[in-house]
Amino acid sequence: MGLRAVEYHDLKFPKTSITRYSTCGFPYRAWVDVGMPKIPKELLDSVFYLYQTKSDALENRNTGGTGFIVGLPTSVAGHTHIYGISNWHVAIKQGCSVIRLNRRDGGTDIIDFDPSQWVKHPCDYDIAACSLPVDIDRHQILAIMSQSFGTRAMIETWGVGPGENTFMVGRFIDHDGGPANNPSLRFGHISTMPSPIEQPTGVMGESYCIDLHSRTGFSGSPVFVYRTPGTNFVNDKIDITERFLYLLGIHWGQFAEYWEVTTKTDMKKAADAGLITEGQYIKGMSGMTCVCPAWQIMELLDVEVFVEERATDDQELLNREIENGPNAVGE
């Protein structure tokens, strides 16, 4: 059984009517999507949680970060190669390599990976991946298929730029569902297009800068970009076909800023004094989130170890299909 791609029509938007005209000038009403979408529950099933140990995962303690499920089509129709994606700093550096998936019966399933079973990005981007064994009859999952990735070509074709709508699906560790995974949503906008930003690996890698609030636990979350008709201010006419939904990339961190430590008395004095010139500060989050582009995930999945695995799996699927018939091969 294959897994479909996430598509624009999966999002549920409010609608409003506009007047359009036929080629003969006859006016008629057309309905277009507007506002912030309701996200289908199925999209939340693309996310899993990460822990350092199996016991931590079972008891939901010492919580780590987020990961998500990606699918690549096989050369045998109707089948999918499944991967887990997260950050290098979560799954490998911090050792949060154990995966907890939701089950269809309401429970969870623990996949007790260690950091050595995760593969890091060949150019040291803050991304890691693993081949993920799943049973779609048992696990409550949705794979983000590779055809849903925001590629360089897609960015150019649609003219994606600052101001585009985004949302992230991930783990809010203060309210993450407890005994089962219950991801949260955060919404925002693209602030800057990919440019070099130093990542936890030390590499100056291209990253989007997104005006999207985050915190510890969301590292490794998938970030999506979408557009509804009428939100492209470059065009002076509403084109009802101008809409899309793509995986923009993977969240790896936030820019930090420094907040002054003051007492209530000091706060009044500081307000009267104007600009802060000295004092004690603590490090806080700016609300500007950094995201590795989706094409860097694809670059990781094209490393030799994964390519060889896919070739071997495809050959096994083909052999079993030839021997037993197409209905005898499971996912």
C-alpha positions as CSV (number, residue, x, y, z in Angstrom):
1,M,0.0,0.0,0.0
2,G,1.4,3.4,-1.0
3,L,1.5,6.6,1.0
4,R,0.2,9.7,-0.8
5,A,1.8,13.2,-0.8
6,V,0.5,16.0,1.4
7,E,-1.4,18.4,-0.8
8,Y,-2.9,21.8,-0.7
9,H,-6.5,20.5,-0.6
10,D,-5.7,18.8,2.7
11,L,-5.8,22.3,4.4
12,K,-9.2,23.6,5.3
13,F,-9.6,27.3,4.6
14,P,-12.4,29.8,5.2
15,K,-13.7,31.0,1.8
16,T,-14.9,34.2,0.4
17,S,-16.4,35.1,-3.0
18,I,-15.0,37.2,-5.8
19,T,-16.4,38.3,-9.1
20,R,-14.7,37.0,-12.2
21,Y,-15.6,37.5,-15.9
22,S,-15.9,35.1,-18.8
23,T,-14.1,35.8,-22.0
24,C,-17.3,37.5,-23.2
25,G,-17.4,39.7,-20.2
26,F,-20.2,37.8,-18.3
27,P,-19.7,38.2,-14.5
28,Y,-19.9,35.2,-12.3
29,R,-19.0,34.3,-8.7
30,A,-16.0,32.3,-7.7
31,W,-15.0,31.1,-4.2
32,V,-11.4,31.5,-3.0
33,D,-9.6,30.4,0.1
34,V,-8.6,33.0,2.7
35,G,-7.1,33.3,6.1
36,M,-5.3,30.8,8.3
37,P,-6.1,27.1,7.5
38,K,-7.4,24.4,9.8
39,I,-4.7,21.7,9.7
40,P,-6.1,18.2,9.2
41,K,-5.3,15.8,12.0
42,E,-3.5,13.5,9.5
43,L,-0.7,16.0,9.1
44,L,0.0,15.8,12.8
45,D,0.7,12.1,12.2
46,S,3.8,13.0,10.2
47,V,5.6,13.9,13.5
48,F,7.3,11.6,16.1
49,Y,9.0,12.3,19.4
50,L,12.7,11.6,20.3
51,Y,14.2,10.4,23.6
52,Q,17.6,9.3,24.8
53,T,16.5,5.9,26.1
54,K,13.6,3.4,25.7
55,S,12.6,3.9,29.3
56,D,12.5,7.7,28.9
57,A,10.2,7.2,25.9
58,L,7.9,4.8,27.8
59,E,7.6,7.2,30.7
60,N,7.8,10.5,28.7
61,R,10.6,11.9,30.8
62,N,13.9,13.7,29.9
63,T,12.2,14.8,26.7
64,G,14.2,15.4,23.6
65,G,13.2,16.9,20.3
66,T,11.0,16.3,17.3
67,G,11.3,14.3,14.1
68,F,9.1,13.7,11.1
69,I,8.4,11.0,8.5
70,V,9.4,11.3,4.9
71,G,8.6,9.0,2.0
72,L,10.4,8.3,-1.3
73,P,8.6,6.3,-4.0
74,T,10.1,2.9,-4.9
75,S,10.7,1.6,-8.4
76,V,7.8,-0.9,-7.7
77,A,4.5,0.8,-8.0
78,G,2.5,1.2,-4.8
79,H,5.4,1.0,-2.3
80,T,7.3,3.7,-0.4
81,H,10.7,4.0,1.2
82,I,10.2,5.5,4.7
83,Y,12.7,7.7,6.6
84,G,12.9,9.5,9.9
85,I,14.2,13.0,9.8
86,S,15.5,15.2,12.6
87,N,18.4,17.5,13.6
88,W,21.9,16.2,13.9
89,H,22.2,18.1,17.3
90,V,19.1,16.2,18.6
91,A,19.5,12.6,17.3
92,I,23.3,12.3,17.3
93,K,25.0,15.0,19.4
94,Q,22.5,14.9,22.3
95,G,21.8,11.2,21.8
96,C,18.0,11.6,21.5
97,S,17.9,8.8,18.9
98,V,15.0,6.7,20.3
99,I,11.8,7.2,18.3
100,R,8.2,7.1,19.8
101,L,5.4,6.6,17.2
102,N,1.7,6.7,17.8
103,R,-0.3,3.5,17.2
104,R,-3.7,3.3,15.6
105,D,-5.1,1.7,18.8
106,G,-4.2,4.8,20.8
107,G,-0.9,3.5,22.3
108,T,2.7,4.1,21.3
109,D,5.5,2.1,19.8
110,I,9.1,2.6,20.7
111,I,11.9,2.1,18.1
112,D,15.1,1.8,20.2
113,F,17.7,3.3,17.8
114,D,21.1,4.5,19.0
115,P,22.9,7.6,17.5
116,S,25.0,5.4,15.2
117,Q,21.9,4.3,13.3
118,W,21.3,7.9,12.2
119,V,23.2,9.3,9.2
120,K,24.3,13.0,9.3
121,H,24.2,15.3,6.3
122,P,27.3,15.0,4.0
123,C,28.0,18.7,4.2
124,D,27.4,18.9,7.9
125,Y,24.0,20.7,7.8
126,D,22.1,20.2,11.1
127,I,20.1,17.3,9.6
128,A,20.1,13.6,10.4
129,A,18.1,10.7,8.9
130,C,17.4,7.0,9.5
131,S,15.6,4.3,7.6
132,L,12.4,3.9,9.5
133,P,10.7,0.5,9.9
134,V,6.9,1.1,10.1
135,D,3.7,-0.9,9.7
136,I,1.0,1.3,8.3
137,D,-1.7,-1.0,9.6
138,R,-0.4,-0.6,13.1
139,H,1.3,2.8,13.2
140,Q,-0.7,6.1,13.0
141,I,1.5,7.8,10.5
142,L,1.6,10.1,7.5
143,A,4.7,10.3,5.3
144,I,5.6,13.7,3.7
145,M,6.4,12.5,0.2
146,S,9.3,13.9,-1.7
147,Q,7.1,15.4,-4.3
148,S,5.8,17.7,-1.6
149,F,9.3,19.2,-1.0
150,G,9.9,22.8,-1.7
151,T,12.7,22.5,-4.2
152,R,14.8,25.2,-5.7
153,A,12.8,24.9,-8.9
154,M,9.5,25.3,-7.0
155,I,10.8,28.4,-5.2
156,E,11.7,29.9,-8.6
157,T,8.5,28.9,-10.3
158,W,6.2,30.3,-7.7
159,G,8.5,33.3,-6.8
160,V,8.5,32.3,-3.2
161,G,9.8,35.1,-1.0
162,P,9.6,37.1,2.2
163,G,6.1,37.3,3.7
164,E,4.9,33.8,2.6
165,N,2.8,32.0,5.1
166,T,4.4,29.2,7.1
167,F,3.4,26.8,9.8
168,M,5.4,24.2,11.9
169,V,4.3,20.9,13.4
170,G,6.3,19.9,16.5
171,R,6.7,19.2,20.2
172,F,5.6,21.7,22.8
173,I,7.4,20.0,25.7
174,D,5.2,21.7,28.4
175,H,2.1,20.2,26.9
176,D,3.2,17.4,24.5
177,G,0.5,14.8,25.0
178,G,2.1,12.8,27.9
179,P,1.6,9.1,27.2
180,A,1.0,9.7,23.5
181,N,2.4,12.1,20.9
182,N,0.2,15.2,20.5
183,P,2.1,17.7,18.3
184,S,1.4,21.5,18.4
185,L,1.3,24.0,15.6
186,R,3.0,27.4,15.3
187,F,2.3,29.9,12.5
188,G,4.5,32.6,11.0
189,H,6.0,34.0,7.8
190,I,9.3,33.9,5.8
191,S,11.5,36.8,6.9
192,T,14.5,36.1,4.7
193,M,15.3,33.6,2.0
194,P,18.1,31.1,2.4
195,S,21.5,32.7,3.3
196,P,24.5,31.4,5.4
197,I,23.8,31.1,9.1
198,E,26.1,29.2,11.5
199,Q,24.4,25.9,12.5
200,P,25.1,23.8,15.6
201,T,27.5,21.7,13.5
202,G,29.7,24.8,13.0
203,V,29.0,24.9,9.3
204,M,27.8,28.2,7.7
205,G,24.8,26.7,5.9
206,E,22.0,28.2,3.9
207,S,18.9,28.7,6.1
208,Y,15.6,30.4,5.9
209,C,14.9,32.9,8.7
210,I,11.3,32.6,9.7
211,D,9.2,35.0,11.9
212,L,7.9,32.0,13.9
213,H,8.0,31.5,17.6
214,S,9.6,28.3,18.9
215,R,11.3,26.8,22.0
216,T,13.2,23.7,23.2
217,G,11.5,20.6,21.9
218,F,10.6,21.9,18.4
219,S,14.0,21.2,17.0
220,G,13.6,18.8,14.1
221,S,10.1,19.9,13.3
222,P,8.9,20.1,9.7
223,V,8.1,23.6,8.5
224,F,5.6,24.1,5.6
225,V,4.9,27.1,3.3
226,Y,1.6,27.8,1.7
227,R,-0.1,30.4,-0.4
228,T,-3.8,31.2,-0.9
229,P,-5.3,33.2,-3.8
230,G,-4.9,36.9,-3.4
231,T,-1.9,36.8,-1.0
232,N,0.7,37.5,-3.7
233,F,0.7,41.4,-3.6
234,V,2.9,41.5,-6.7
235,N,-0.1,40.5,-8.8
236,D,-2.9,43.0,-9.1
237,K,-5.5,40.4,-9.9
238,I,-6.7,37.4,-7.9
239,D,-5.7,34.2,-9.6
240,I,-7.7,31.3,-8.0
241,T,-5.1,28.8,-9.3
242,E,-2.3,30.5,-7.4
243,R,-2.1,28.3,-4.3
244,F,0.3,25.7,-3.0
245,L,1.5,23.8,0.0
246,Y,5.1,22.5,0.3
247,L,7.5,21.3,2.9
248,L,9.8,24.3,3.3
249,G,12.4,22.6,5.4
250,I,13.4,21.5,8.9
251,H,13.6,23.8,12.0
252,W,17.0,23.6,13.7
253,G,17.1,26.6,16.1
254,Q,16.5,30.3,16.8
255,F,18.5,33.4,16.9
256,A,19.3,34.4,20.4
257,E,18.9,37.9,21.9
258,Y,19.9,39.3,25.3
259,W,17.4,40.5,27.9
260,E,18.4,42.9,30.8
261,V,17.8,41.6,34.3
262,T,16.1,44.3,36.4
263,T,14.1,44.7,39.6
264,K,10.6,46.4,39.5
265,T,12.3,49.7,40.7
266,D,15.0,49.4,38.1
267,M,12.4,48.8,35.4
268,K,10.8,52.3,36.0
269,K,14.2,53.9,35.9
270,A,15.1,52.0,32.8
271,A,11.9,53.2,31.1
272,D,12.8,56.8,31.9
273,A,16.4,56.4,30.8
274,G,15.7,55.4,27.2
275,L,18.2,53.2,25.5
276,I,19.9,50.5,27.6
277,T,23.7,51.1,27.7
278,E,24.8,48.7,30.4
279,G,23.5,46.1,32.9
280,Q,23.1,42.4,33.5
281,Y,21.6,40.3,30.8
282,I,20.3,36.8,30.2
283,K,20.2,34.9,26.9
284,G,16.7,34.6,25.5
285,M,15.0,33.6,22.2
286,S,14.3,36.3,19.6
287,G,11.3,34.5,17.9
288,M,13.2,34.3,14.7
289,T,13.5,30.6,13.7
290,C,16.1,29.1,11.4
291,V,15.1,26.4,8.9
292,C,17.3,24.2,6.6
293,P,15.8,24.1,3.1
294,A,13.9,20.9,2.1
295,W,16.4,20.3,-0.7
296,Q,19.1,19.7,1.9
297,I,17.0,16.9,3.3
298,M,16.8,15.4,-0.2
299,E,20.6,15.8,-0.5
300,L,21.0,13.7,2.7
301,L,18.7,11.0,1.5
302,D,20.7,10.7,-1.7
303,V,23.9,9.7,0.1
304,E,25.4,6.3,-0.9
305,V,24.2,4.3,2.1
306,F,20.5,5.2,1.5
307,V,20.8,4.8,-2.3
308,E,22.2,1.3,-1.9
309,E,19.5,0.4,0.7
310,R,16.8,1.6,-1.7
311,A,18.3,-0.4,-4.6
312,T,18.4,-3.6,-2.5
313,D,14.8,-3.1,-1.2
314,D,13.5,-2.4,-4.6
315,Q,15.1,-5.6,-6.0
316,E,13.6,-7.6,-3.1
317,L,10.2,-6.2,-3.7
318,L,10.4,-6.9,-7.4
319,N,11.6,-10.5,-6.8
320,R,8.7,-11.1,-4.3
321,E,6.2,-9.6,-6.7
322,I,7.4,-11.8,-9.6
323,E,7.3,-14.9,-7.4
324,N,4.1,-14.3,-5.5
325,G,2.1,-11.7,-7.5
326,P,1.6,-8.0,-6.7
327,N,-0.8,-8.5,-3.9
328,A,1.6,-10.6,-1.9
329,V,4.1,-7.8,-1.2
330,G,3.4,-5.6,1.9
331,E,4.4,-2.0,2.6
